[in-house]
Amino acid sequence: MTQALSAQSSREAVLTGIACMCGAAGLFTIMDFLIKVMATSGYHTFQILFARSLFALIPVLWILQRAGGFRILRTRNPKLHVLRCLFGTISMICFFTAYKYLPVSGVVALGFSAPLFMTALSGVLGGDKVRLVHWLAVSAGFAGVLYIVQPGGDSFTLWSLLPVIGAFTYAIVSVLIRRIGNSEPSVV
């Protein structure tokens, strides 16, 4: 009986996770669209960043309140949190600025290079062992990034580098979050 309940709750957790991922993908798509509209309507990148952060604060405060309030935010890694915030801000600035000058499809496609950077950085910053097969996959992925950016081609602009820089700094954030998560609760 307990095994059946455990399997059912495990199945419900998986379905909830899938629903949350689908919801998040939909919300990120809407956010990308709104950023593109605002960026091409004359709003400055920092105004867009402020608005995005202000709206993101609403669910964060709700989660924080449910988890026990501000007292749970004490950290043993303030330097890592400052670095995470710095690189996260740089990443958003790069992506939000890129939306002004590039098509959404190009920004999103180049943003998908973040996992490649994460793999490469996980060995350097995260202390993970990255095997040869991973390096081969990263190399193939970067070849795809070069194909999209087409440096030296007629369609290449320096704006094309912004989403790549954004993906790189996002990868740093992801590796730092993983390191922080080893010693901090996920809410922190």
C-alpha positions as CSV (number, residue, x, y, z in Angstrom):
1,M,0.0,0.0,0.0
2,T,2.8,2.5,1.0
3,Q,4.6,1.6,-2.2
4,A,1.6,2.3,-4.3
5,L,1.1,5.7,-2.5
6,S,4.8,6.5,-3.0
7,A,4.6,5.6,-6.7
8,Q,1.5,7.8,-7.1
9,S,3.0,10.8,-5.3
10,S,6.2,10.3,-7.4
11,R,4.1,10.3,-10.6
12,E,2.2,13.4,-9.4
13,A,5.5,15.2,-8.7
14,V,6.8,14.3,-12.2
15,L,3.6,15.6,-13.8
16,T,3.7,18.8,-11.6
17,G,7.4,19.3,-12.7
18,I,6.4,18.9,-16.4
19,A,3.5,21.3,-16.0
20,C,5.8,23.8,-14.3
21,M,8.4,23.5,-17.1
22,C,5.8,24.0,-19.7
23,G,4.4,27.0,-17.9
24,A,7.9,28.5,-17.5
25,A,8.6,28.0,-21.2
26,G,5.4,29.8,-22.0
27,L,6.1,32.6,-19.6
28,F,9.6,33.1,-20.9
29,T,8.3,33.2,-24.5
30,I,5.8,36.0,-23.4
31,M,8.7,37.8,-21.6
32,D,10.9,37.6,-24.7
33,F,8.1,39.0,-26.8
34,L,7.4,41.9,-24.4
35,I,11.1,42.7,-24.1
36,K,11.4,42.8,-27.9
37,V,8.3,45.1,-28.1
38,M,9.6,47.4,-25.3
39,A,13.2,47.5,-26.8
40,T,12.0,48.4,-30.2
41,S,9.5,51.0,-28.8
42,G,12.3,53.1,-27.4
43,Y,12.6,51.9,-23.8
44,H,16.1,51.8,-22.5
45,T,17.6,48.5,-21.5
46,F,17.8,49.5,-17.9
47,Q,14.1,50.4,-17.8
48,I,13.2,47.0,-19.2
49,L,15.6,45.3,-16.7
50,F,14.0,47.3,-13.9
51,A,10.4,46.3,-15.0
52,R,11.4,42.7,-15.4
53,S,13.0,42.6,-12.0
54,L,10.1,44.4,-10.3
55,F,7.6,41.9,-11.7
56,A,9.9,39.0,-10.8
57,L,10.0,40.2,-7.2
58,I,6.3,39.5,-6.7
59,P,6.5,35.6,-6.9
60,V,9.9,35.7,-5.1
61,L,8.4,37.6,-2.1
62,W,5.5,35.1,-2.1
63,I,7.9,32.1,-2.1
64,L,10.1,33.8,0.6
65,Q,7.1,34.4,2.8
66,R,5.9,30.8,2.5
67,A,9.4,29.5,3.3
68,G,9.8,31.4,6.5
69,G,10.5,35.1,5.8
70,F,13.6,37.1,5.4
71,R,15.5,35.4,8.2
72,I,16.1,32.3,6.0
73,L,18.2,34.4,3.6
74,R,21.3,34.3,5.8
75,T,24.1,33.0,3.7
76,R,27.5,31.4,4.3
77,N,28.5,32.5,0.7
78,P,27.9,36.2,0.3
79,K,30.7,36.6,-2.3
80,L,29.3,33.8,-4.5
81,H,25.8,35.5,-4.3
82,V,27.3,38.9,-5.3
83,L,29.1,37.2,-8.2
84,R,25.8,35.5,-9.2
85,C,23.9,38.7,-9.1
86,L,26.7,40.6,-11.1
87,F,26.9,37.9,-13.9
88,G,23.1,37.5,-13.9
89,T,22.7,41.3,-14.4
90,I,25.3,41.3,-17.2
91,S,23.5,38.4,-18.9
92,M,20.1,40.1,-18.8
93,I,21.6,43.4,-20.1
94,C,23.2,41.5,-23.0
95,F,20.0,39.7,-23.9
96,F,17.7,42.6,-23.5
97,T,20.0,44.9,-25.6
98,A,20.3,42.2,-28.3
99,Y,16.5,42.1,-28.6
100,K,16.6,45.7,-29.8
101,Y,18.9,44.9,-32.7
102,L,18.4,41.3,-33.6
103,P,15.4,39.1,-34.4
104,V,14.0,37.2,-31.5
105,S,14.8,33.9,-33.2
106,G,18.5,34.7,-33.5
107,V,18.7,35.9,-29.9
108,V,17.0,32.7,-28.6
109,A,19.0,30.4,-30.9
110,L,22.3,32.0,-29.6
111,G,21.0,31.8,-26.1
112,F,20.8,28.1,-26.4
113,S,24.6,28.1,-26.4
114,A,24.4,28.5,-22.6
115,P,24.5,24.7,-21.9
116,L,27.7,24.5,-24.0
117,F,29.3,27.1,-21.8
118,M,28.0,25.4,-18.7
119,T,29.7,22.1,-19.7
120,A,32.9,23.9,-20.4
121,L,32.8,25.9,-17.2
122,S,31.7,23.1,-14.9
123,G,35.2,21.7,-15.1
124,V,36.8,25.0,-14.4
125,L,34.5,26.6,-11.9
126,G,32.5,23.7,-10.7
127,G,35.2,21.2,-10.1
128,D,33.5,18.5,-12.3
129,K,35.4,16.1,-14.5
130,V,34.5,16.9,-18.2
131,R,35.3,13.9,-20.3
132,L,36.4,13.8,-24.0
133,V,32.9,12.9,-25.3
134,H,31.6,16.1,-23.5
135,W,34.3,18.2,-25.1
136,L,33.4,16.8,-28.5
137,A,29.7,17.6,-28.0
138,V,30.6,21.1,-26.9
139,S,32.9,21.6,-29.9
140,A,30.1,20.5,-32.2
141,G,27.7,22.8,-30.5
142,F,30.1,25.8,-30.8
143,A,30.4,25.0,-34.5
144,G,26.6,25.5,-34.7
145,V,26.9,28.8,-32.8
146,L,29.5,30.0,-35.3
147,Y,27.2,28.9,-38.1
148,I,24.4,31.1,-36.7
149,V,26.6,34.1,-35.9
150,Q,28.6,33.8,-39.2
151,P,31.5,35.9,-38.3
152,G,32.9,37.5,-41.4
153,G,29.6,37.0,-43.3
154,D,27.5,39.7,-44.7
155,S,24.8,39.4,-42.0
156,F,27.3,39.5,-39.1
157,T,27.1,42.5,-36.7
158,L,28.7,43.0,-33.4
159,W,25.2,42.9,-31.9
160,S,25.3,39.1,-32.7
161,L,27.9,38.7,-30.0
162,L,25.6,40.0,-27.2
163,P,23.5,36.9,-26.9
164,V,26.7,34.8,-26.9
165,I,28.1,36.9,-24.1
166,G,24.8,36.7,-22.4
167,A,24.8,32.9,-22.7
168,F,28.3,32.8,-21.3
169,T,27.5,34.9,-18.3
170,Y,24.3,32.9,-17.8
171,A,26.4,29.8,-17.7
172,I,28.6,31.3,-15.0
173,V,25.4,32.1,-13.0
174,S,24.3,28.4,-13.4
175,V,27.6,27.0,-12.2
176,L,27.6,29.4,-9.3
177,I,24.1,28.5,-8.3
178,R,25.1,24.9,-8.3
179,R,28.0,25.6,-6.1
180,I,25.9,27.7,-3.8
181,G,23.3,24.9,-3.7
182,N,25.8,22.5,-2.2
183,S,25.7,24.4,1.1
184,E,22.6,26.6,1.0
185,P,18.8,25.8,0.9
186,S,17.3,26.3,-2.6
187,V,15.2,29.3,-1.4
188,V,18.4,31.2,-0.6
